[in-house]
Amino acid sequence: MSNNVGTHRSPYAAFSGPNLGYVMEMYDLFKTSPELVDAELAEMFSRYGAPVLEEGKQAEAVGEVAPGNFGKVLAAYQLQAAIRTYGHLAADIYPLNDRPKDTSRLELSHYGLTESDLVEMPASLFFNNVPATVENGLDAINYLKAVYTGKIAYEFDHVINEEERNWIQSKIENGEIVAKLSDDAKKALLERLTKIEGFEKFIHRTFVGAKRFSIEGLDTLVVFLDELVRRSEEDKMKKILIGMAHRGRLNVLTHILNKPYEMMFAQFAGVPDEPFQPKDGSLETTRGWFGDVKYHMGALYKGKSGMERFLAYNPSHLEVVNPVITGQTRAAQEKTDSPGVPEQDTNAAYAVLIHGDAAFPGQGIVPESFNYSRVRGFKTGGSIHVIANNMIGFTTEYYDSRSTHYSSDPAKGYEVPILHVNADCPESVIAAAAFAFDYRQKFSKDILIDLLGYRRYGHNEMDEPLVTNPVMYHTIHEHQTVRELYGAQLTSANILKAEEVDKLDADIFAMMQAAYDRVKEESAEVELLSNATPEEVLAGYPRDLETGADEETLRRMNEELLEFPKDFNVFGKLERILKRREEPFKGKGKIDWAHAETLAFGTILQDGKPIRITGQDVQRGTFAHRHLVLHDEKTGDELVPLHHISGSKASFVAYNSPLTEAAIVGYEFGYNLEEQQALSIWEAQYGDFANMAQVMFDQFVSASYSKWGQQSGLVMLLPHAYEGQGPEHSSARVERFLQLCAENNWTVANLSSAANYFHILRRQAKMLGEKSMRPLVIVSPKSLLRHPLVGADVSDLVEGHFQTVLEQPGTGKNVENVEKILFASGKMAIDLAERVKDGTGFDHLHIVRVEQLYPFPSEKISDIVSRYPNAKELVWVQEEPKNMGSWQFANNYIREIAGDKKISYVGRIHRSSPSEGDGESHKIEQNRIIDEALKK
C-alpha cells in the first residue's frame, strides 16, 4: 500500500487530458451563458468554482470520464466526502452493539449510483497516490468504508487548519492508525488485561460490597495509558500528569502508578498501607491528617526511565481536577529562575485528562478548560483527553443526559479532533493512543479520545442497576469481558491455547491472594494513624516575620520602573500618572496601593521568588490602578517594567485571563502545587465573581492540606467594599471564606493600609515552600486604592512587618475617657477614620482596625482592650448585613476577650441580598452605620 494516501477535496481531481480540457471549456461557457451548460456540470461549477490543474498533477490521463457522466462524478465525490464526514455514524464502536448504525449517507442508492458506475470511475477520483489494493472507484469506496467505519471512528471536519485535516486524513487512509503487534506483544497484552480484570475481581470477591468504582467495561483505559507512557518515555518526556474522577482510579493507581497490590488491599482491609510502600522511593504518596477516601487519592511514580507519572488527588466533583492538572503541567514545563517571561518547554510534560461521559457535556468546567487551552498564559502544548464512556451517568441514560449525539460533541467548538474507539478492541485502543500522542506532539493542541465501553456494575458495587436500567444491564450480564474476548481472539489465531488463557487468569488471581495474605500477616501490629491536627500545623506561621526592604534598593527600583525605552511610546496620560510615583521618594505624597504592590513584587523577584498573577484585566487592574504591562500607544507592543529591574533573580508574568473563574482558580492552585516557590496570585475582577469558583475554594484551596497533605501558597485578591454599586459589585462574600477557616488552613485579611499590603505579600513570599506556607485570601479595596488615608510613606515599607491589628491614630489617647472600642476592617475602618479625623471630639472611643481576620489576632486585641479599663462596650462595625461579613465569625473571639464588657454590632440588618440597589440608599445607610458607631 502507498504511504501517501492524500486526497483531493475537489471533484476535478478525476479529470485530466482531454476531459479536463472539455470541463474547462464548459466552465468558460458557464460564466457567460450558464443555461447552455449541462445541469449536472452547472451544479458542479456552482458548488466548486473554476476547475484548476492541481500542482504536481501529471498532464496525461489517469482515466477518462465520459462527457455524459459528470453528474455521476459529482455524486461519487459526494459519497466519498460523506464517508469521511459521516462514517462515524455507521462505525462499529459500541461494545454492546446497542445503538443503531446510521448508514443512510453511505449507501450508493442515496446518490443514484450503482456498483458498475463506480467500477468505471478512476481510483484517482478518491486518492492522489492510489493504494495498491484499489483498482477502481468501487474498490476505493469500499476501502474508505473499511477505514472509516471500523472499531475507530473519526470526526475532524470541524478542524479549520487544512494542514491538520490533511495530516489526520492521511494517517487514517494510509492505514497507519493500526497497532502492529507481534505474537509475544499480544500475549503480554492479554496478561495485562488479565491483571486489570483480576484486580477488580479479587476485590469484588474478597471485600464484598466495598465501594471501588471499578474500571470493568473500560479495562482498556489502562492499556491506553500504557501506550502513552511507552511513547512518552521514548520521547524522553519528564512527566505525565493525569487527572481523573473516581471511576477506574484504583486500577490506574495500581497499574500505571505502580502502587503495590498490598497497599491497595491494606486500604480495603482498613489497616495502614505505609508498611507496604516501596522502599526504593519510586512511589510518593501524601496524606493529610484528616484523610480522604481511597478513590480520591493520588500518587507520584518515579520510573526507572527518569520520567515521572503523577495522578492528581481529586474530590467527587468529577471534572474540577482538569484545570488543576493543566496548571500543574504548565508549572512543570516552565523554568522560572531568570528575569522576564519563564522559558516554557511544552515537551517536558503534558496532561492526560480522563472525563466521564455524563460529566463531559454536563459540567461547565469542561468548556472553561478547553477555552484557555491555546491562550498564551495558560496553554500547555496540548492535553490528551479521554472520555471514559460508560454510556450512562449514575442511573441516567444518555437521552436524559445531553442534547448532543455524542458526549464528546462540546469539544468540536474548540477544533479538537475526536476519535471514537470501541473499548472492547484493545489493539484499536493502543493505535488510538499512539495517534493521539503523535498529534499532540506535532500540532501542540488538545485531542480527544471517546473510549466507548460500559459499566459492568452499578454506579458503585452496592447498587443494583437492573432497577433503573434493566435493558442495558441484561445485555451487560450476557456480554463477555474484554479479557475473555481477547483471549478467545488469540486462541482462534493459534497464538495461545484455551487452557493457557485459563491458567493465566488463575495464576494472577493467586498472585493477588498472596499479596493479600502478606497484608494480613504484616499489618496485625501496625497502629492506625491519628487524625489529630499536627503540631506544626497548629503552630501556624512565624510571628512578626520581618518583611522590611532596604530604602536605597526601593529607591533605585522605583527609578528603573519609571525608565522607559526611548522608542517606546507610553500613553501620555498614563505616563503622567506613573511619573507621580517619583514623589513619595522625594518626600511628597504617599505610596498608593498599586505602587506598594509593584514595589513588593520587585523585592520578591530580587529575593529569587518567581511571580505569576492572573485574572480578568489584571495587567491594567479592574480599576485602572495597576499597569504592570504597558502598551505602546502607536504599535501596541508590550513593555513589562518589572522585567528590567536590577538584581531580579526570577521570572514575572501578569496574564489577563479568559472570563472564567472556576477554571482559572483551579489552574493557579495547580500551578502553585507544582512550583511551590512561585508567588501565584489570582485576582477576581470583582470579589463576588469568586462565587463562580466556590468549588475550588471548598474542595481544593481550603482543604487540600488536611485531606491529601498538599500544601499551597496561592494568593486570592477579592475586590470588596460598599460604594453604592449594587448587590453584585459590593461583597466578596468574605463570610464564606471565614466559614471555611480552621486548623490554620489559610489566612484571611481585610486590609486598610498599602504598607500592610506590601508586608503581607512579602510575608507570603517568605513562607513559600516552608512548612508554614498556606493560601492567602485578601479582601482588597476599590475606592481605597488611591485613598490618602491608605497610602504609605517610604519608611513604612523599609521598617517592620505585617500588622495583624492597626490602631486608629488620634483615638484612644485619653485612656480614662474611653467608654467603647470599635473594631472594623477594610473600607469600614477608613470610613470611620475619615469621620473622626484627628480624634477631636471622640475621646469616648478607640478604633481598632482588624487587618487579619484569620487567624484571628485575639492576643493583640486582648492586649489593646486591657489598656482601657473603663471601656464598657466592644462594638463590631461592618458594612455588610449582619448575617454576612465578618461579624458572625469574629463574635465568638470577641466574646472570649470581652469579659464583663457589653458586645454590640453595628451594621446592616439581616438581609438576603448583600447591599442596596442604588447609590442614594447606600449613602443613607452608610451614614447611619457611621453615626451609630461613633455616638456616645
C-alpha angles and dihedrals in degrees: 000000000000117000092217113062099161118162137216118233090207129074089221087080087083094062130078139144114013093353092057090047090052092050092050090049090052091049091056088053090046091058092058105025111016091170090067093058124090109266094237092050090047090054091051092050092048092051102039105024125215119005111242135188103242119232113271094012114141117242094224119091117265091190133334130240117207112244091244092055100069092107089054090051091052091048091049090051090051090050095051091046090051092052090055093044103037104022089105090069090062098038127122095242104126114086093200091047087221100133123079116247115230107217096156095108092048098055117109090220090060087068098037091253133138130198090252090055090056095044088060092053123089118250087231088078086074106027138034095208104026118225113246093244094053116087104161145000094284092053089048094053092047091048092051091049090052095053097040101043102042131099090303121055126191138215116181108126088104090064106104099198108091094205090058093047093048092047092051093045092048092051091051097045095041086062090240096133092080130106108233102201128178119226090258091051090051091052090050090050091053090049089052091050090048092054091047092051094036092057091055094043092050093052091044092056099035102042101034114203095004115144112245105144089226126220093224111135090030098051091136091068085085090048088052091052091046090060092048090051091050094049092044092053090049089054090048095240115176099214145007115201117199127197121188143146123245100279106105093353096126091053091049091049090051101043105027101031090035094230103172119252088237092061092050094046091047090057091051090047090053096242129119114279097200095093089062097050112120111268093215093073093241092129123054121189130171130201131188120226092253094043134194139240117290095249092060095054127102138195145199120231121195107203127207089248089066093249118124125219117203129187112195124235107243139178125224091273088104109207099028092093092067097085092039091058095044089050090052089048093054090051091049089054097050135085108206103174097100132065119264127030116349116258107247124204107186090189093061093076142353140189130245111199117195113198136189118243094233094039097048096069093026105054119073092210088074098066089037089060095044090050095064095040093103099029111116098237095048110026118118102186094268136318124229108231125199125188105210089210114202089167088235140067114219095305096332119115119222094255089062093041106060147001096230132085095239131027087234097059097102089067091065091075089064095050092249114159113234130209119190109205132189104237091207090067106072095182091055089049090054090049091050091050092051091049092048091052093048092049093050092049094048102042103023090227139123119267129189131217115194101205104198116204136118141250113256096202134024125287085289128008093262094059123096104217095188087076094067106013106033100153095050094045097048085057092047093050089057094044121100119234120252089251091055092046094049092044089054090048092055091045091051090050090050091241092121136010120242092245090054090055090050092047091052090055092049094046093052092048088052090051090054090049091051090052091051091048089057089053092053092047100045103036101058094097099035114115121230115249118254119245092206116126109264118248093238089057093049089049090066122189127336111280119245093359107196110248104162119131131219111267096221090049090053092047094051092045091051090053091050092049089057097046108098125187113262092239093051115094111209114197103266098231092047093048090056090050093049093046088061086073087078091067101075089056088055092053094260126115131344137287104250128211099273092042090053090048093052092049090049090051091050094052091047090053089050088053089058100254115131118225129213120180122179139166140105109319095346094145092066096018124240090265097042090252108113112053098178089155119046124202124214106243092220105034104022090232116154128239123188108196092196088065089066106050118117119249096025112150102178144047127269130199134170112190127185105225133214115269090274131116110176096046096044094048088050091047094051091045089054092046091055093046089058097038104037094172091062122096098227115191131185119190124195115221085229122003094244089061085076086076087083091058098047094120089058093053093045101043104028120014099042100034111026094098094050095045105034108010092247114144123205135185097193116154120214120195113199116183107221138166141114109252102145096271094128134252096305098056103036112065129052086193092243089175090071093056091045091051088060094051116118140121092021088290095155144343121254117194135177104192133200099179133070089208091055089050089053091051097044091053090049091048091050091051092050091055095051111122092009128113088251093059115125137154119276125219113195120189093211128198136252111184090023092063091093100020113133093221089059096048123106136222119231089250090059089064095043096054137050136352143271112312114217089194130030124192117219110249113239096026128096094022094128098056096188093055098053109110100166138022121215122210120198141153137215119339093359089063091051092048088055091045092053090055098045095042106173093358097258109152094015102085089130094071146045124206122216121190111212100208097173116047096180128063079032111230094230095152095055093043091049090053090052093048091049090060091065107060093171095054108118100178138045112199128195110207123193142156096225125085115272094256091053137046122043102309098094090048097044094042095079092050093046090051091056090052099040102072106181094346120116116252118213138179126217119184141078118330122248109302138175092214121052099235149353118288099232138046099240094054088048093054092051093050094043092052090049091054093049093046093049093047095050100042120108 
